[in-house]
């Protein structure tokens, strides 16, 4: 797998990272361990997780692997900040207390002294951005976190936080995390240009359009798919409309013409965009991940194909 730096930082990640949304819930320990091994054997290192995934189950599962299966130095762990467990539910906040408590809980579940990349999952309606920024900077200075980033912040607000940190000589933002695929290009308006200008790297989530761009839903909803899952059906449903179907058909035609899988086309398209440091993929099984990585790692799309997909997905 090829590697990329995250923006203008010294952090190096594989260009395809592994998401853990279903770990500890729909993906059991054995399957998760196999997926992690496949990622590492392919030359990847980026694991994306969150305290909200399975109410902490995904982080706990990663912690068990770090406790014996893999070396801590083999992986770059990106997790979210601000999620605090309350029984079966999680509360979110971007204030100092929420972030510090969340980080402490994540470190305990992961069984590690530091988090490689900490991403604030969203702004909250009451916390000033200055408080969030100072807390992030203090975490880097303490050594508990190595790099910091944001998710779901408007571009102008992320830029303001970055400027606040730089003006006070505090550790600056390194990464932005956002959904990005042929069926969701909203971040191109402001997010990607801001990242390019500010030297931030972007982790693109759901590059396969929540699974839709693989073509699995072209004719029906497979009973083992996310769209048929009690937990994830609403996650997939927005991309089953007529616009998405046109894009899926275009991806399928490109894949047929290039003799590659539709997923290879979708991932290669995302990786060709400026500012993208890594695309984050998830798989239901180890076999699916193997197939996905083996094709995507060796695919570069011809410019005319990229242009055609740009046109159909506008």
C-alpha positions in Angstrom: 0.0 0.0 0.0 1.2 3.5 -0.8 1.7 5.9 2.0 0.8 9.6 2.3 1.6 12.3 4.8 -1.3 14.0 6.6 -1.2 17.5 5.3 2.0 19.2 6.0 2.7 17.2 9.2 5.1 14.5 9.8 2.4 11.9 10.3 2.5 9.1 7.7 -0.5 6.8 7.0 -1.5 4.2 4.5 -3.7 5.7 1.8 -6.5 3.3 2.8 -7.5 3.1 6.4 -9.8 0.7 8.2 -13.0 1.9 9.8 -14.4 0.0 12.9 -18.0 1.2 12.9 -19.4 -2.3 13.3 -16.6 -3.8 15.5 -17.9 -5.4 18.7 -21.5 -5.4 17.4 -22.0 -6.8 13.9 -18.3 -7.7 13.5 -17.0 -10.1 16.2 -13.6 -10.4 17.6 -12.3 -13.1 15.2 -13.5 -11.2 12.1 -12.0 -7.9 13.4 -8.7 -9.6 14.2 -8.6 -11.0 10.7 -9.4 -7.6 9.1 -6.7 -5.9 11.2 -4.1 -8.5 10.1 -5.1 -8.1 6.5 -4.7 -4.3 6.7 -1.2 -4.6 8.3 -0.1 -7.3 5.8 -1.2 -5.0 3.0 1.1 -2.3 4.4 -1.7 -0.2 5.9 -1.6 1.2 9.5 -4.6 3.6 10.0 -7.4 2.5 12.3 -10.4 4.8 12.6 -12.6 4.3 15.6 -14.8 6.2 18.1 -16.2 5.8 21.7 -19.6 6.0 20.0 -19.0 2.8 17.9 -20.8 0.1 19.8 -20.8 2.4 22.9 -17.1 1.8 23.3 -17.0 -1.8 22.1 -14.9 -1.0 19.0 -12.2 0.7 21.1 -12.2 -2.1 23.6 -11.7 -4.6 20.9 -8.7 -2.7 19.5 -7.4 -2.6 23.1 -7.4 -6.4 23.3 -5.4 -6.6 20.0 -2.9 -4.1 21.3 -2.5 -6.2 24.4 -1.1 -9.1 22.6 -1.8 -9.5 18.9 -0.1 -6.4 17.4 2.5 -3.9 18.4 1.4 -0.4 19.3 3.9 1.0 16.8 2.2 -0.9 13.9 -1.0 1.2 14.0 -2.0 4.8 13.8 -5.2 5.1 15.9 -7.7 7.9 15.1 -10.6 8.2 17.5 -13.2 10.8 18.4 -13.3 13.2 21.4 -16.3 14.2 23.5 -18.4 11.1 23.7 -19.2 10.1 27.3 -21.0 6.9 28.1 -24.2 7.1 30.1 -25.6 3.6 30.5 -26.6 2.3 27.1 -26.3 5.7 25.5 -23.5 8.3 24.9 -23.6 12.0 25.5 -21.5 14.3 23.4 -19.9 17.6 24.2 -16.9 19.7 22.9 -16.2 21.3 26.3 -13.0 20.8 28.3 -14.6 18.3 30.7 -16.3 16.2 28.0 -13.1 16.0 25.9 -10.8 15.2 28.8 -13.2 12.6 30.2 -13.6 11.1 26.8 -9.9 10.9 26.2 -9.3 9.3 29.5 -12.0 6.6 28.9 -10.6 6.0 25.3 -7.1 5.5 26.6 -8.3 3.0 29.2 -10.3 1.0 26.7 -7.5 1.1 24.1 -4.9 0.2 26.7 -2.4 2.7 25.3 -0.7 5.8 26.7 -1.5 7.9 23.7 -3.9 8.5 20.8 -2.3 9.2 17.4 -5.1 11.4 16.1 -7.9 12.9 18.2 -10.8 14.3 16.2 -13.6 16.4 17.8 -16.6 14.8 16.2 -18.7 18.0 16.1 -19.2 21.4 17.7 -21.7 21.6 20.5 -24.2 24.4 20.8 -22.8 25.8 24.1 -19.0 25.5 24.2 -16.9 28.3 22.8 -14.5 27.2 20.1 -11.6 28.8 22.2 -12.3 26.3 25.0 -12.3 23.4 22.6 -9.1 24.6 20.9 -7.2 25.2 24.2 -8.2 21.7 25.4 -6.9 20.1 22.3 -3.7 22.0 22.4 -3.1 21.0 26.1 -3.7 17.3 25.2 -1.0 17.4 22.6 1.4 19.2 25.0 0.7 16.5 27.7 1.7 13.7 25.3 -1.7 11.9 25.6 -2.5 12.9 22.0 -0.1 13.4 19.1 -2.2 15.1 16.4 -5.6 16.8 16.5 -8.4 17.3 14.1 -12.0 18.1 13.5 -15.1 16.5 12.0 -18.4 18.1 11.0 -17.3 21.6 11.7 -18.1 24.2 9.0 -15.0 25.1 7.0 -15.0 28.7 8.3 -15.2 27.5 11.9 -12.4 25.0 11.4 -10.3 27.8 9.9 -11.0 30.1 12.8 -9.9 27.4 15.3 -6.7 26.8 13.3 -5.9 30.5 13.4 -6.7 30.7 17.1 -4.2 27.9 17.8 -1.5 29.3 15.6 -1.9 32.8 17.0 -1.1 31.4 20.5 1.7 29.1 19.4 -0.5 26.1 20.4 -0.3 22.8 18.6 -2.2 23.3 15.4 -4.8 21.1 13.6 -3.5 18.4 11.4 -6.5 16.5 10.1 -10.1 17.0 9.0 -12.4 14.0 8.8 -15.4 14.2 6.5 -17.6 11.9 4.4 -16.6 12.0 0.8 -17.5 9.9 -2.3 -19.0 10.2 -5.7 -22.5 10.3 -4.1 -21.5 12.9 -1.5 -19.2 15.7 -2.8 -20.4 18.4 -0.4 -17.0 18.9 1.1 -15.6 20.1 -2.2 -17.3 23.5 -1.9 -15.3 24.7 1.1 -13.8 21.9 3.2 -11.2 20.6 0.7 -10.1 24.0 -0.5 -9.6 25.1 3.2 -7.6 21.9 3.9 -5.4 22.5 0.9 -4.8 26.1 1.8 -4.1 25.4 5.5 -1.9 22.4 5.0 -4.4 19.9 6.6 -4.8 16.3 5.6 -8.3 14.9 5.0 -9.5 11.4 6.1 -12.4 10.6 3.8 -15.0 8.4 5.3 -17.5 6.2 3.3 -15.6 6.5 0.0 -17.8 3.7 -1.2 -21.0 5.7 -0.6 -21.9 3.6 2.5 -21.5 0.5 0.3 -23.8 1.7 -2.5 -21.0 2.3 -5.0 -19.9 -1.3 -4.9 -23.1 -2.1 -6.9 -24.5 -4.4 -4.3 -27.8 -2.6 -4.3 -28.3 -2.2 -8.1 -31.1 -4.8 -8.2 -32.1 -5.6 -4.6 -31.0 -5.3 -0.9 -29.0 -8.4 0.1 -30.2 -9.8 3.4 -26.7 -9.6 4.9 -26.0 -6.1 3.8 -25.9 -2.9 5.9 -29.1 -1.7 4.2 -30.8 -4.8 5.7 -29.2 -4.3 9.1 -31.4 -3.1 12.0 -28.6 -0.7 13.1 -27.4 0.6 9.7 -30.4 0.6 7.3 -31.0 4.3 7.9 -27.3 5.0 7.3 -27.5 3.6 3.7 -31.0 4.7 2.8 -30.1 8.3 1.7 -28.0 6.9 -1.1 -30.6 4.7 -2.7 -32.3 7.5 -4.6 -32.4 8.1 -8.4 -29.3 10.3 -8.5 -27.2 7.7 -6.7 -28.5 5.0 -9.1 -27.2 7.0 -12.1 -23.8 7.4 -10.4 -23.7 3.7 -9.5 -24.4 2.8 -13.1 -21.6 5.1 -14.3 -19.2 3.5 -11.9 -20.2 0.0 -13.1 -19.6 1.0 -16.7 -16.2 2.4 -15.8 -15.3 -0.8 -13.9 -16.4 -3.0 -16.8 -14.3 -0.9 -19.3 -11.2 -1.1 -17.1 -11.8 -4.7 -16.0 -11.7 -3.9 -12.3 -14.2 -3.9 -9.5 -16.6 -1.0 -8.9 -15.1 -0.5 -5.5 -11.7 0.0 -7.1 -13.1 2.8 -9.3 -14.8 4.6 -6.3 -11.7 4.5 -4.1 -9.3 5.5 -6.9 -11.6 8.4 -7.7 -11.5 9.7 -4.1 -7.7 9.2 -3.7 -7.1 11.3 -6.8 -8.6 14.3 -5.2 -6.3 17.0 -3.7 -5.9 17.1 0.1 -7.0 13.5 0.7 -4.5 11.7 3.0 -6.5 8.5 3.4 -9.8 6.9 2.6 -11.5 5.0 5.4 -13.2 1.7 4.4 -15.2 -0.8 6.4 -16.0 -4.4 5.5 -18.4 -6.9 6.9 -16.0 -9.8 6.5 -12.2 -10.4 6.1 -12.8 -11.8 2.6 -14.5 -8.5 1.6 -11.6 -6.5 2.9 -9.0 -8.7 1.1 -10.8 -8.2 -2.2 -11.2 -4.5 -1.6 -7.6 -3.8 -0.8 -6.1 -6.1 -3.4 -7.8 -4.1 -6.2 -7.8 -0.6 -4.8 -4.1 -0.5 -4.0 -3.1 -1.0 -7.6 -5.6 1.2 -9.3 -5.1 4.7 -10.8 -7.9 6.0 -13.0 -7.3 7.5 -16.4 -8.0 11.2 -16.5 -11.0 10.8 -19.0 -12.6 8.4 -16.6 -12.2 10.8 -13.7 -13.7 13.6 -15.7 -16.7 11.5 -16.8 -17.4 10.5 -13.2 -17.0 14.1 -12.1 -19.7 15.1 -14.7 -22.2 12.4 -13.8 -21.9 13.0 -10.0 -22.1 16.8 -10.1 
